[in-house]
Amino acid sequence: MAQRWTTHGVELRPDSVHKRFRPDSDGDPEREWRALTLLDRHAPGLAPRPLARADGAVTMSRLPGTVLRGTELTDDRLAALARALHRLHGAVPAAEAARLPRRRWDVGESAAAVRARAGAVRGAAARRALTAGLRWLDGAQDGLCAGESSSVPVLGQADGNLANALWDGADVRLVDFEDSGRSDRPYELAETVEHVSAWAEGGLDAGAFLARFGLSPPSGCGCWSAAACSPCCGWCSSPPTPRRRPATRPAPGSARRCGCSTCSTGPAERARQPGRLFSSTTLV
């Protein structure tokens, strides 16, 4: 686990990792412990093995590998990441996943945060993007929430940061489950490809990556484009913080697109779309 992007205390020991959460973590240790325990039972080796929990801290086994964030996302690395996410989303039986608490930053929580932050967004391009996203969100939120309820429930990691994916030269293993909970696969994958570590730092080809999950156009357009726009809005509205590593800016005027019918449009049409509207001034 790299400490470069971490927001909690991590002590690396020879064979274990001691992760101490902030006093205001509000259930983070319980979420982490629950996910690690479930994965140790249903998908051993995919995540650290839980060893101990006490006083706001979780001790787990130490995994080999280096973080994918900031590295070249070669085909073998992307294939390994896809295998890991396939395994994660299929690990916990649906009936058991349905009983989990909702993941942090689900549709409702994310939408509320986007609206609360909207007035503080800086930069004309970011404001235009967020205005389009909010207009879309106003009409789509009820449907997205209904989709959450009707989708097959999975254990979601709830964090698409590629710093949470460890590459050992053959496979990818996953760490950091403090926001985890009940989710659905399109929303989880949307968060992965829309995370700043993927599109700004890693150059992840979203369409090619999603094709590994059967969500490439045209089969996945509807559920994918809807799921993707919510994280897009979140990044547009996220203010910089001392703990956020500055993003490498895309070329001026560039846009990220998933390739579906919603996003595969020209520049004029993209300016009116809620997804992939990041320009060179979006994250400032």
N, C-alpha and C positions, 0 to 999 in steps of 0.2 A: 504494500500500500504506500503510495507516495504521499508525503506531507505537503507537497507544493500547493495543492488546491484544497486541503482539508479544512473543515470548519469546526473540528472537535479535537480534543487531545488524544494523540495516538502514541503509545510507547511500543516500539518494535523490540521484541525479545528474540533470542535465538530460534525458538520454536513456536512462539505465540505472539499475539498482538493484544495489548491492553488498551481498550478504547474507553475513554472517560468523557461523558457527555456534560454539556453545560447544565448548571442548576435549573435553568428555565427550559429544559429540553421538552417538557410536556409529553412524556410517554415514549421518547426516542429509544431508551434502553429496552423497553418492553417490545417495541416493534422489531428492533434488531434481533433480540433474542428469539422471538417467535418465528421470524423468517429463517434464521439460521437453524433452528430446531426442525422446522418443517423440511428444509432442504437437506439437512443431514439424514432425515428419514426417507425422503422421496427421491432425492437426486444427490447422493453422497459424492463429494469431490467437486461439485459445481461451485460451492461457496465455502468459507471457513467453517470448521467444525466448532460448535459452541462448547466452551470449557467451563466457564463460571460467570455468574452475574451477582454483583453486590454493590451497594452504595453508588448507584448511578453509573456503573461501569460494566462493560462486558469484556470478558477475555475469550479469545478464539484462537484457533490454530493459525499459523502463519503460512500463507500460500506462496509458491514460487512465481516468478514472472515480473515483468515490467509493465507499467501502465500504457494503454494505447493512446492516451491523450498526448498530443504533440508529436506523434510518430507518423510515418508514412503508412497510410491505410492500404496496404497491399491486398491482393485478392485472397491470399491465404489467411491473412489476419481478419479480413471481413468475413470470410467463410467460417472461421472459428468463432467470431463474435455472433454470427447468425446461429450457429449450432448451440452456443451457450444460451441465447435468448429463446430459441425453440425449446430447449430443455427446461429452462426456467418456467416458461408459460405453460408447459405441459406437465410439470412435476406434481403439483398439488391437485388431487382430484377436484372436479368442479364443485361437488357437494360440500367438500371441506373448505374450498376457497370462498364459497358463498357465505360462509359463517364468519369470515375474517372482517375486522373493521375496515372501512374504506381507506384506501391509500391517502396520504397527504396530497394536497393540490390536485384533487379530482376536478371535474368540470365546474361544479358549483363553487368550490373554494377558489379556483383559478379565476373564474369570471368575476367574482367579487373583488379579488385583489387587483385585477386589471382595471376595473372601473374606479377603484379607490386611488390608484396611482395615476390615472389618466391625466389629471391636471398638472402633474409635475414633470411630464415628459418634455424633453428639450430637443430642439432641432426640427426644422420644418418637415423634412422627409419622414422622420419618426412620427410626428404628429399626424401627417397625412395617412401613413400606414395604420396607425392606431385608430384613427377615425373610421377608416374603411373596416378594420377588424371589429370595432365596437358595433358598427352598423350591422355587420354580418352576425355578430354574437347576439344582438337583440332578437333577431329572428330565428336563430338556430339553437339557442341554449336549451329550450324545452325539449327539442328533438334529441340533442346530445345527451341530456339527462335520461331521457327515455331509452336511448341506445345503451347507456351504461347499465340500465336495469335489465334490458333484454339480452345483452351479450353474454356469452359464456364466461363466467368469472374465472380469473386467474390470480395467482399471487403476482403482484406487480412490484418491481423494485422501486418505482416512483422516482427515479433519478437517472437520466440519460447521459450523465457525465462520463466520458470515455476514460477519465481517471479512475473509474470504478471497475474497469475491465483490465484484467491482468493477462498478458500474453507470455507464454513460456516457450515459444518457438514451435508449438504444435497445437495447443488448445488455449482457450480463453476461460478464465474463471472470474466470478463476480464478487464484489465486496460492497459494503455500505448499504444497509437495508433499514436505516433508522426512519425512513418515510414510507416504508413498504406497507402493503395492505391489499385489499380486494380491488381489482381493476379489470380491464379487458385488453386484449392484445393490440388492437389498432391504436388505442390511446397510448399504450406503453411504447410501441414502435414509433409513433409520432414524436414522443418526447425524445427518443434517441436521435432521430435524424434531424430534429429541429434544435437540439442542444447546441449551444455556441461551440462546444468542443468538437462537434462533428462538422458543422458547415463552415465555420470561420477558421478553425485551426487544422482540422483534419482533411478537409476537402472531400468529405464522404459523398459518393454518388448515391443520392437518396433513391432514385428509381431502380438502379441496379441492386441496391441492398434490399429494397422492399420486394423485389421480384423473387428473392429467396424465400419469402413467406407467402407467396400467392396473393400479394396485395398490389401487384403491378397493374397498370391500366390494361384492359378496361375492367377487369374483374373486381378490383378493389377501389375503384374511383370514389364511390359514394361514401363508404365508411372511412376510407383513408383521408379524403380531402376534408371531411368534417372533423375528424380527430386531429388532423395536423394544424388546423387554423387556431385552435385554442392555445397550444404552446407558442405559436407564432405571435399571437397577441401578447402573451406573457413576456416574451423577450423584448417586444417593442416597448412595453410599459415598465420594464425592470430598471430601476435607477442603479447606477454604479455604487458599489459599496467597497470599503477597504478590503473585504475578503474576496472580492471578485477579481480574478485576473483579467486585465483588459483584453478584449478580443482583437484578433488580427482583422483589420477591416477589409471587406471585399472591395473589389474595384469600384470606383464611383459609378453609380447608376445600375449596378448589377442586382440581380434578384435570384433567390433560390427557389426552385420549383420542383415539385414531386413528380411531374410528368402527367398527372391526370388531366381530365378535361377542364377542371376548374383552373388549374395553374398553367396549362400549356397554351398561353396566349401571348400576344404581342405586347410591347411596352405600354401602349396606351391602355389596353385592357387590364394589364397587370396592376396598373395604378389604381384600379377600382376593385381589385381582388383583396380579400383579407389575408391570404397566405403568401409567404415568401416575398414580403415587401421590404426586406432589409436593404437599405442603401448604405453608402459609405458613412452616413451620419447617424445611423440608427442607434448604435451603442456608443454614446458619448457621455 
